[in-house]
Amino acid sequence: MSYNFPVKMFVISSKDGALKSFWKSFESSTYIPKDLDYSFLCASSSKELNQIFKEIENIEVDYKEPNWSMFIFLTDIESIQKYAVKMKLTRKEPTIVMRWWDILPNLEKTYKNRLLYNRYTGINLMPTKELYNTNAQVKGILRLDNPVLLDEVELLGDDASLKMMRHTLLGLTQPKRKDIFGNSKNSYGHIRLTVATHFYINQDNIETITTLLETYANYSKELLKHIQFVIVDDGSPIDYEIPKFDLNLTWIKIDRDIRWNQAGAKNLCMLYARSNNVVISDVDHIFPEHTLKWLSSRNISHRRFYKVYRKLSNGKIIKGHSNLFYLSRARWFELFGMDEEFSGAYGAEDFRFVKNFKNHGTIQSYIPKKYYCQIRDLDRDKSYHSLVRDLSFNTSVDTRKRMEADYFGADYGHSRSMFNYTWHILVDYETSSAVIPIIDRTWRPRWWFRQLASYICSC
């Protein structure tokens, strides 16, 4: 399940304003989001406003991490808008301010007004196109930013204002949704690590893959919320069904059976990775739970990539495999990933990949030995492949690429050829566990340190 926001909405209208009649129509319509937790209040005097403020403050103390709630204010009353902005600035939890306008205000271009009406007001709602167009053309006074036109008749037809309000509220509160045009939307900010692998099986079954995922599915639910598994079927010529796993799982199949297309399969794994931290390996390796926990807790360095020690069934720790890396997705694509000129014959693509990374100044090292992977015992007669391993076909290509890099520099030695095939997604599962983000109000102020780090490490 995508991350979500627990929401409490306050609609506070003047007793004679258009917002009141609009909201009454909206809440009785089929367009109001079913799970929207809201309170609708009217006020006409300072006494009633003060009572509303007290009610909101009393509600607020009920929400504490991890069960925090995002507040959304929709109002046509300026004092409520100012109160909501004050709460946005002082409250630990997220707060979004929406202002409804029946008439455009005549505001001076002061710093205070810019903060109140534009910077800290997330949405300025305008019920008519005339109001919207007038705001866009104002001169000499403050123009309202973040405008939303409700009366989108040309795009939405009947009930345009109600549809647009639904679209606005879902856009604010539900990263995973279907928008007003029927398009599926999702966000994956909670994914911290992608575990990627690929396979080609031309024998009896795909138990090699299903048993791997069954093991992963038994790991901690809290850990699995933040890990995505990417499986690429490299054109296997057998039929199979994919079981349902309680994992964030993306399973893709390459349409064409290209012999030894490991470079292409790995590039496709990286294309669908939803985190920058990626560990990619062949199917004969599995990562213990404590290793995945450690890998998912780090922000990988852009200019480093790592090998992983392997543990045998007898407990002995050995060096990593040439096809097993922990690295940055961004760096992968910056340097054009695996060279698909090697596809069609066995070998050399992994070795040349490492050389290309090093030629561009990327440092290779090992992660700590205690965070190992384990070598799996596979049924190579029923759930594997029978391709012939012969390096002869790629030796000349590899030799030419080495020569190019030696004589012409780092920009050579790689064909920059990627995705020379078509593919389709077989399944795209999400875990059943909802993810509520952890609040970090100090992240934004720390931008000075991030800028400083960029200047120091300008490369």
N, C-alpha and C positions, 0 to 999 in steps of 0.2 A: 504494500500500500504506500502511496506517496505520502510525503509529510503533509500535515494539515495544521490548521490554526483553530483552536477553540475560540469561539467568537461570542461576544455579548454586544448587541447593537442597541443604541438609544436613538429613537426618532423623537425629536422634541420640536413641536410646531407651535407657532402662534395660533390663537384660536380662530382667527379669521383669514389665515394665509392659505395660499394655493397648495402648500405642502400637505396640509391636513386632509383636504379632499382627495388629493392624489394618493396619499398613503392608504386611505380608507379603501380606495378602488384597488390598489395594489395588493393589500393583504387579503382581500376577498377574491382575488383572481387566481388562476392556475399558474401564474408566473412567479409567485413568491417562492423562494427556495424552501423546501419542506423542512429542512433542519435548522433554519435560521432562528436563533434565540434572540428575540428583540423585545423591547418595551416601547410602547407608543404613548407619549405624554404631551399634554397641551398646557400652555402657560400664558397668562396675560398680565400678570402683576409680578412685582419683585418678590413678594411673599411666596407666590407659587414657584418662582424660579429658585429661591433659596431652599424650598422644600425638595425640589428636584435634585439640587446639588447634594443635599444631605443623603437622599436615597442612593444616589450613585456612589458616594463615598462609602456608604455602608456595604453596598454590593462589592466594592472593590476589595475589601479586606477578606472576602471569602476565597479569593483566587490567589493561590500560592504555588510556586513551582513544586513538582513538575506539572501541576494542573492549572497553569496560568491561563488567562483569557485575554485575547485581543479585544480592545474596546473600539467600536466604531460609532461615531456621532454623526447624525444627519439632522441639520437644523436650519431654520430660516431666521433665527434670533441671534443678533450679534453678541449679546452677553453670554449666550450658551457657546457660541463659537470661541470666544475668548477663554471661557472656562475650559473648553475641550483642548484648546491649544496649550493652556497652562498644564493640564493633566498630561498631555503628550510630552511635555518637557520635564515633568517631575516624576512621572510614573515609570517604574522599572519595565513593565510589560508594554508591548506595542499598542499604540493608539493612532487611529486614522480619523481625520476630521473632514466632513463633507458639508459644504454650505450650499443651501438652496437659494437661488436668486429669482425674485419676481421682477425686480427692477435693478438695473445696473447701478452700483454706487459711484459717486463722483469722488474718487480717491486721489489724493496727492501722491506723487512718487517719492514718498519718504521711505527710509530704511525700515522703520517700524511697520508701515503698511505692507511693504514687500514681505516681511517676515510673517505677519499675521495672515494675510490673505493669499499669499502664494507659496512661500517656503513651507509653512506649517499647516496649511490647509491642503489636504491631499487631492480633493476634488471640488471644483466649483460647478454645481449642477445648474444647467440652463434649460428651462422647459420648452422654449420656442427657438426656432431657427433665426428669427429676427433678433432676439436677444444675443444669440451666439455670434451672428455676423457683426452686430454692432460692437460687441466686445473685441472682436478681431481687428476692428478698424479704428478703435479709439486712439486719439492723439492728444498729447499734453497732460493726460491723467494716467493713473495706473491701470494697466490692462490685467485682467484676471488670468493667471496661468492655470494649468491643469483643468481646462474646461471639458465638460461632458454634455453633449446635446442629447436631450431625451427624445425630442420629436424627430426621429430618424425615419420619416415615412418613406422616403425614396428607397432606402435600403431594407427596411423591415416591414413595410406595409401596415396592415391593421394592427392596432394595439402597440404601435411602435414605442410609445413612451414606457409602457409596462415591460415590454421586451428589453428595452435598453436599460431599465433599472435592474432587471434580473441579470443581464449581462454584466453590469457594473458590480453588483454585489458578489456574483460568482467569481469575477475576475479578482476581487479583493480578498476573498476568503477561501477559495478552493483551487489550489494549484492543479489538482486533477479534476477535470470536468469536461463537459461538452459545451462549446460556446454557442452563441445565439444562431450561428450559421451551421451548427452540427459538426464542427471540427473538434476532434479529440485533442485535449491539452493535458500535459503532465509536466512535472518538475522533479528533478532528481538531485537536489542539493544535499540530501541526506546520505547519498552514496559516497563512501570514503575510500573504498577499495574495489577494484574489479579483478576477479579471478578468471582468467581466460585460457581456454584450451581448444584444440581442434582435433578432428579425427577423420580417418578414411577407413571404412570397414567394408570388405567385399566377401564376407563369410556368412555366418548364420544369423547373428543377432547383435544388438548394441548394448549388451550387459556391461561391457567395459565402461560405458558412459553412465548408464543408469545406476550402477552400484556406486560409482564415484559420487554422484549427486545425492544418493540416499545417505551416504556417510555425512556429507556436508549438511544435509537437512536436519541431522540430529545435533548439530552444534547449538550453542546458546542462541535463543531467539533474539536477545538484545544485540548480539554481535551480527546476526544475519540481517537485521534491519538495514545495516549500513554497508552490506557487501552485495555486489552484483556478480553473477556468474554468466559468462558469455561462452557459448558452445557453437563452434562452426563445424558443420558437416561438409567436408571437402569433396562433395559430389559422390557420396557412397552409392553404389548401384543396388542397394537392397531397400525393401520396404520395412517400415517400423512405425510403431505408435509411441508417442512421448507421454510418459506418466505425468501426473500433476504433482509438482513439488512445491512445498511452502518456502520458496526461495525467490529472490529477485533474479530471474532467469531469462536470458535472451538466447534463443536457439535459432540459428540461421543455417540455410543450406545453399551451397553453391550449385547452380543449375548444371554446369558442365563438368564432366569427369575429366579433369586435367591431371595427368600423372605427376605425382610428386609436387603438388601445388602448395607446399608448406608455406612458402613466402606469401602467396596470395591469401591463404587462410589466416595467417597471423595478421596481415594488414586488415582483413575484415574484422577480426577480433578487436583490434584497436579502434576501428571506425565506430563500433557500437559500444565501446567502453564509456561508462557514464561517470567516471572519476579520473583524476589525473594520475593517481597511484594505481599502477597495474602490475600484477604478477602474471606472467604468461609462461606456459609450459606444455609439454606433450602429455598425453593421457596416462602415461605410466608413472606419474607423480601425483601425490596428494599432500596437502598442507594441513598439519595439525591445527587444532583450534587456537592454541596459544600463539602460533606463528601468524595466523591471520589476524588475530587481535592486535599483535604488535605492528604488523604491516599497515593496518588500517588506522593506527593512531598517529602516524607520522605524516609530515608534509615532505615529500621526496624532493631532493635537490634537482634542479633543472639540468645541471651539468654532471650528474653522476648517474650511473646505472650499476646494478648489483647482481651478482651471482648468489645462489643459495646452496648451502651445504645439503647433502642428502644422507639419509639414515637408512641403512640396510636392515633386513629383518632380524639379524643377529645383534643389532644395536650399534654397529660400527658406523662412524661418520666418515663420509668420503666427499671428495670435491664435487662441485656443481656440474650440471650437464650443459653442453654447448647450446641447447635450445631452451634454456630456462633463465628468465630474466625478471628482475623487479626494477621498474623504471617509470619514467614520466611519459604519459600519452602525448603531451605537447611536444616533447623532444623527439619522440618517435616520428611524428608527422613533419616536424621542422626539418628533419634529415631524411625524409622520404621513406621511412620504414624499411621493410625487407624488399630486396631487389627481385622483382618478379621475372627478370630475364632468366633466372635460374629455374623457374617453373617448367615442368615437362621432363626433368631428369633429376636424379638424386644428388643431394649434397651441395655444400659450399655456401649456400645462402646465409646460414647462421654465422659462419666464420667471417664472411665478407661484411655482414651486418656489424659485427663487433669492430672490425677494422674501420668501417666508415664512421662509426661513433667516435672512435679514438682519433681519427684523422681530424675531426672537428673539435677536438679538445675536451671530449667527454671522458670522465675518469671512471674506470671500472674497478670495483672492489667487492668484497663479500659482506653480507649482513652478518651480525653475530652468530656464532656457530650454534647457540642454543635455539635459534629460530630456524630450524631445518625443515626440509620436506622429506617425505617418505617414498621409497620406491615401491610401487604396487606389483603384486603378482597377478598377471593377466593371463586369460585363456587365449593364447595366440593361435589356436587352431579353430576356434569358433567365433571369436569376437575381436578380430584384428584384421590385418590385411596381408596379402601375399605378393606385394610388389617387390621387384628385384632391386637390390641396393648395388648400384654400380656408379662410382664417381667419374668414370671415364668421360661421360657425355658433358659434364660441366667443368672439366679441368681446363680446357682451352678458354672458356668464358672467364673463369676465375683468374687465370694467368693474365689475360688482357686487362681485366679490371685492376689487378695489382700494378701492372705496368702504367696504366693511366694515372693512378693515384701517385705513383713514384715520380712520374715525369711531368705531370700537368697540375698536380695539387689536389686539394680536398674536394673541389667541386666536380672532379671526375672520379671514375671508379664505381659509379652507380648509374644505372640506366634511367632512374626516376620514373620507372614504369610501374603503375599500380592499378589494381582493379580491372584487369583484363578479362572480365567474365561478368555474368549476371548472377543474381542471387535473390532469395526471398526469405522472409522471416516465418519460421514455423510456429513458434510460440514466444510470447513476451509476458512472463508471469511477474507478479509482485507478491511479496510476503503479505500475510493476513494481518500483520501487526502494524498499527498506525505509528507514525513517528512524529513526535512533537519536538520542534527544534529547541535547543538549549539557548537561553537568552544570554547575550554578552553585550551589555551596554557600553563596555569600554573598547569594543572593537573599532568603532568609527573614530574615536579620538586618537587611536594609536596609528593613524595613517601617517603621522609625522615620522614614526620609526620605520614604517615600511618604505617611505620615500627615501629616508636616509640610507637604509640598507641597499636600495636600488642604486644610489649614487656611489656608495662604497664598492659594491659589486656590479659595476656598470656593464660588465660583459654578460 
